[in-house]
């Protein structure tokens, strides 16, 4: 009998696949012939060949599989953004012709803003009558002058009865300039934090979006007004927002489990991906020295004497299971 696995089209684990994976975890193996009829197990890379017996497959631990899958999704998002930036650059020279054709051409409007002298006026124009700002701001601590630059724009939205929601990385919780900035604002403002975030996003009224348009420069942005793209970005923000921990106005503490802080849990997950200290620091919005301090503390808690042993002890300890739970 052929069973239809509808969730495969969405890249998810179907019920049949989940049951087979659960059984593989319980029995520490599953027959290759049985798994071949469940495509989502292979698509999600949840089973690996048994080196001792080709007739069997071994399950990948959930604490290892989940970070790998999330990392794969982030890479896909990054590739799409890069593709969008290249497309916008290719079409930039055609924009004057499109605008001259009349108002109908503005429905799929995109343009590259090269330099702060172009970015700030465009943001100011988008914010002029906005009632909502959604922001993703990765990178941890930021210079006070960069944070204060947006104060007039933000307060203008709040004065009109609007709201502002911002996502930072956990490292921003220790940034006095960031906390002082939000204390200055008067109105409906909320800030939450996560271990990791995608690239910067500023979204006005779910109608105008600004995202980075260059991998190597901070002063090149892509302005978007295309409704489908805007809806995708807004949905992404809402998903991340629900996962965030409140920072302002009512901060919730980041819990510590058995001496392991949330930051160290995030570092542990990235260590299992084989990332370097520099890559881990960049992903979590901290400097390399700070990342190494946390890795050293993690090694001390788990009694690890080497990098290879640390990865093994992380998987054995259940740290990642607690972090994902």
N, C-alpha and C positions, 0 to 999 in steps of 0.2 A: 504494500500500500504506500502511495506517495503522499507525504504530508507537506502541505504548503506552509512555508515559513515566511510570513508577511513582513516581519521586521527586518529581513535581510536587506531589503531595498533601502532602508534607512541607516544601515551600518550598525544595527543593534544586535544584542544577543537574544535570540528567540527562546520561547519556552522549552522547546525540545533541546536546543543547544545549552540552555542554562541547566537543565536536568542532567545532561550528559557531562557537562563540566563539573557540576556538584558531585556526581558519582566518581568522576576521575580524581577529584580532590580527596574524597573519602577513601578511595581504594588505591590512590597514588598512581593510577594508570587507567587507560582505556584502550580497547582494541582499535587498531588503525582502520579496519574495515567498517566498524561502526561509526567512527568520526567522519569518514569520507562522505557519508550521506548528510552531514550537517555543515553546510558551507560557512556559517558564521563563526564556527570554532577556528577555522583556518584564517578567515578574514581578520579576526581579532587577535590572531597569533596566541591563542590560549593553550595550545598543545604543542609539544616538541617531540621529535622522534626519540624513542628509547635507544640509547647507544648500545645496549646489550641485547636487544631483541627487536627487529624491524616490524614485528607483528603488533607491537604495542606503542602507545604514545604516553608521554608523561605530561601532567598539567603544569602550567606556569602559575606560581603563587599569585593570588589576587593582589597582594601588596606590591608585587613587581609588575603585574600586567596593567593595573590601573594607571600608574604614572606614565608607563610607556604609551598607552592609548591616548592619554591627555596630551602628551608631548607631540604625538603624531597629529592630533587635531590642531594644536597651536601652529605647527609647521604648515599645515594646509591653509590656515587663516593668513599666515605671513606671506605665503606664496600668492594668495589671491590679492592681498594688498599691494604687493610688488607688481603684480600684473596690472592692477588698476592704475597704479602710478605711471607705469610705462604707457598704458593706453591713453591716459590723460595727457602725457607729454606729447604723444604722437598726434593727438587731436587738437592740441593747443593752437597751432597755426590756423586751424579751420574755424575756430570759435568766432572770429570777427564776421566771417561769412554767414555762420549760423545765426548770429544775433541780428544781422541785417535782414534776415528773412522774415522777422516778425516775432511776436510773443510766443508762438507755438513751439519755437526751438528751445525755450528755457526749461521745458519739463524734464530734460535729461542733461541739465547743465553741469559741467565739470570744468574746473580750471586749476592750473598750477600757480601757486603764489610763491614767488621767489624773493625771499628776504623779509625781515621784520617790517620794513616800510610798506610792503603789500599785505602782509598777514594781519597786522593790527587794525588797519582801517576796515578790512573785510570782516573781521570779527566784530568790530564796533558797529558796522552796518547791520549785521545779522542780529545783534543783541538789542538794537534800538527799540524794538517793540516786543521783544520776547517775553514770555511768561515762564519759561522753564529752561534751565541749563543742566545738561548731564555731562559730567567730565570723568574721563579716565586719565589719571596722571601717574605713570610709573616712575621709578627711579629713586624712591626713597627721599632723603633730605634734599631740598632745593634752596638756592640762594634767596635771601629775604627780598632782594630787589625784583627777582622774577615772580615771586608770589604776589607782591604788592602791586604789580603792573595791572592785574585784572580787577583790583578793588573797585574802581569807579563803575566798570561794566557790571560787576556782580551786584553792587548795591543798587544800581539803577533798575535791574530786574526785580530785586526784592522790594524796592519802593513802589513798584507797580503791582505788588501783591503776588509776585511770582515765587518760584521755588528753585533751589539749587541742590543737586546731589552730586557728590564727588567721591570717587574711588581712588585711594592711595594704596601703596604697599605698607606692610606692617612697620617698616623702618621709619616711616613718617610720624609715627606715634611719639618718637623721641626728638622731634624737630620743633623747638620753641617758636621759630618764625611762622611755621604753618599753624600752630595752635593760636598764636597771637593774631594771625590774619583772620581766622574764623571768629575769634572773640570780637573783632571790630565790626563784623557784619551784623546787621539788624534785620531779621526776617526769618523765613522758613529755609534753614540751611541744615543739611545733614552730610556727614562724612563717614564712610566706612573703609575698612582696610582688608587686604588679602595678601597672602605670601607673594603671589605672582600676578602680573597684569599684562595684557597685550599693549601694543603701542598706544601713544596718546590719542585721545578722542575728545572733541568738544562738540556738543550737539545742542542746537538751539531750536526749541519748539518742535523737535522731531521733523524739522524742515530743512535746516542748514547743518552740515557737518564739516568739521575740519580734522584731517588726519595727516600724519607725516607722509611726505612724498619722496623722501630720500633716505637711504640707509646711512649715509656718511655725514649728512648736514642736518642740523636742528632747525634751520631757518628756511626750509622749503616745505610747504604744506599743500595739500590737495583740498580744494573747496568742492563740496558735493551738494547737489540739490535733487538728485534722482530719487524718486519716492521708494523704489524697491531696495536700493542700497541703504537709504536712510532707515527704512523699517528693519533691515537686517542688523544694522549697527545698534539701533534702539533695543532690539530683542537681546542682542549680545550683552548690552549694558545691564538689562533687567536680570538676566541670569546671573551675572557676576555680582550684582547688587544683593541678591538674595543670599549669596554665599559669604558676603562680607561681614566683618565684625564691627559694630558701631564704635566710632571714635569721637564724634561730636554730633550733637551737644551733650549726649549722655554716653560716656565711654563705657564699654564693657571690657573687662580684663581678658587677656589671652591666657587660657588655663594652662597650667603645667601638669604633665602626667609623669609620675615616677621620676622626677628630676629632669625630664626632657621638655624643653620649651617648644612652643609652636614653630619658632624660627629654626630650631634644631631639627624638628620633624621635617620641615620643608627641605633643609639641607640634606637630611638623610635620604629623602626621596630622590633628590638630584644626584646624590652620590651613587645611587643604584643605577642611574642612567650612564654612569661613567664620565660625567662632566669634570672639567678641570676646576681648580679653585677660582680662576678668573671668570669662567663661564657661570659658576654658581653665584658669584658675587653680582654679576651683571643681571642675572635672572631675578635675584631677590632685592635689587636696589641698594646694595651695600658695597663698601670697598673690599678689596681682596684681603687686607689685613683682618678686618672684622670677620669675614667668612672663615679665615683660617683659625681665628680664636674659637669660633663656635664649633668647627670641626674638631679642634683639640679637646674641647669640653665634651663633645659627643663621644670621642674616643675614650676619654677618661671614665665617663659614666658606664660605657659598655666594656671597659677593660680591654680595649683593642691596642695592639702593638704595631699594626701596619695598616696601610690603606686597603689591601686586599682582605685582611681579616675584618676590618671595619665593615665592609660591604656585606660579608657573610653574617656578622653579628647583627647588623641592622635587620636583615631578612628574618633571622632567627628570633629576634627580640619581640617582634609584633608591633614595633613603633609605627610602621606605615599603616597597619590595620587600624590603630587608634587615630592616626591623623586623618584617614579617609572616612572614619565613622563619625 
